[in-house]
């Protein structure tokens, strides 16, 4: 494991991620900001793969705020049940769809604060929509990125909010949108939560915390 400055580590990790994932598709299938917003909301405590199996069924029923607002909440809940937390998520989808129709003319707002004010939409979900739907610089940090940032010595944050703050300070703004996806893909393939051997990981083996090797 190398002795490097934080700046050298950031540069090296950026280069490794770019070499492994020069192109990164958006993990959640969608066709516009609204369908992305709903898909991200459904992804809470659920895998992207499962969400991508369920959203076609939901969007066949309604794929815009006006139509979704007319679907009974019980029907939404039944469709999205496999994603988990269906009572809460179905209520949020119904309520935010009504708000989008009544307050925004059926469009998804392009401001972080407006997105965060929608039912069921937290900071991470709003950040994903801002970055992936509107191309605005954002660094959505979930528990997986939070874990990797700690493993790689990029943050000692005790929560995702602090980790997001640290990562935004370390990496140039123009890299944020792509970088958060690169970290997610890298984590799934090379740096998983369980069964991880840091000696085999292309990043941990060179830049991981010493505690990983005890």
N, C-alpha and C positions, 0 to 999 in steps of 0.2 A: 504494500500500500504506500503510495507516494506522499511525501510531505510537500504540500502545495499551499499557496495562498488561496483565500476564498475566491478572488477574481480568476485565478488560474483554474480552480475547480469548476466554476461556473462556465468558463469558456470550454473546458474539456467535456463537461457533461452535455453542453449544447451541441458540440461537434459529434459526440457519440450518438445522441438521439437523432440528429439529422442524418447520420450515416445509416442508422437502422430503419428510420422512418422518414424518408425524404418527402413522401406523400402520405397524408393522413385523412382518410374519409371520416365524415361525421358518423359516429357509431349508431345514432338513432335515425331510423328511416323517417323522412318527412318531405313535404312538398312546399311548405311555406312557413312563415313565422308561427302561425296558429297551431299547425299540426306538430311543429317542433316543441312549442310550449307545452302542449298536452303530453307529448311523449316524454319530455324531461320530467314533468310532474309525476308521471306514472313510474319513472325509473327509480324513485326513492325506495330504497331497500328492495330493489328488484333488478335482475340482470337486464342488460340491454337486449340480449337475445330474446328473452321472454317478452319484453315490451314490443319488440319488432314483430313478434307473432300475434300479439293482441291488437295493436293499433290498426292493422288493416280491417279487422272486424269492427272496431269502433268507428273508424272513418268511413266505412261503407254505410254505416247508419247515419253519420253526420260528420262532415269534415270542415265545417266553418262555424263561427260563433252563433250565427242566426239559427241554423238548423239544430245545433247542439242544445241551444237554450230551450228548444221545444221537446227534447227527449226527456222522458221521466227519469228522475235520479235513480230510481230502482232499476231501470233498464240499463243505464250506464254502469251501475254497480255490478250487475250480473255479467256484463261483457268483460269488465276489467278485473273481475274477481281473482284470476290467476296471478295478477301483479301484486296482490297483497294490499292491505290497508284500504280495501275497496270502499268502505263507507265514507271515510274521510276524503279519499281521492275523487270519488264520484260527486260528492257534494261540492268540492272545490271546482271541478270541471264545469259543473252546471252553473255555479255562482259566477265564476270568472267569465263564462260565455255570455251571461246576461249583462255583466258590467261592460264587456267589450262592445256589445250591441248598443247599450244605452248611453255609454259615456264616450266611446271612441269610434262610433259608426261602423263597428264590426272589424276594426283593424287592431292589431297588436301594437301597443305604444312602444316607441323606440327610446324611452328614457328609463334608466335603471330604477329610479324612485317610483315611477308609475307601475313598472312591472312588479316590484317588491310589494306594492300595495294590493295586488290582486290576491284573492283567496288561494291558499295552498302554494304560493310562489315565494320562496325564500331567496336569500341573496345568491346562493349557488345556482338555482334554477334561472334566476334573472340574468346572472352572468353568462350562463350557457347561451341563452337566447340572444343576448347582446352581441356575443362573439360570433356565434355560428349562424344566426339569422340575419344580423345587421352589420357584421364585420367591424364592430366597435371593439377597441382593445379591452379585454377583460381576462381575468385569470381565475376561472372557476376551480375551487379547491374542494374536493370531496375527501372522504376518509382515506382513500387509496393514495392520492397525491400527498395528503398530510403525512401518511406513513413513510412514503418514499423520500419526501423532503427531510424528514428526520434521519432516516437511514443514511442518506447521502451527506449529512452534515450541513444542509442548507438552511435549516431552521430548527430551533428548539421550542417552537410554539407549542403550547399545551392545548390549543384548539385550532380549528381550520381558519378562523379569522386571523389569528396571529401568523399562521403559516402563509396565508395569502399575502399579508402585509410584507413578510420577509421576502417571498419570491418576487413580488412586484418591485422591491428595491434592488434585487440582485440581477434580474433579467431585463433587457431592453423592452420597452412597451411594444415595439413592432413584432416581437417574437411571441408575445403572450398567447394569442389565439391558437397558433399552431403548437406551441410548446406544451400547453396543458393536455392536448390530445396525444402528443408524442409520449409524454410521461405515462398517460393511462395505458397506451398500447404496450409500451416497454414494461410497465409493471405487470401486466397480465402475462406476458411471455417470458420475461427474464427475472422479475423481482416480485414474485407473488407473496401474499401474506403468510401462507403456510408452506412447509416443505422447501424453504428457500435456503440454498447454500451460497453464502456471500462470496465464497472463493470462486464460484462458477459464474457469478453475475458480472457482466462487462463493466458495470459502474461500481458496484459495491467492492469488487475485488481490488479496485484501484483507489476509490475515493470514499468508501464506506467508513462509518464510525468504527473505532477500534473495538467497541463493546460487541459488535456483531461477530467478532472472531473469538470470543471467549468460550 
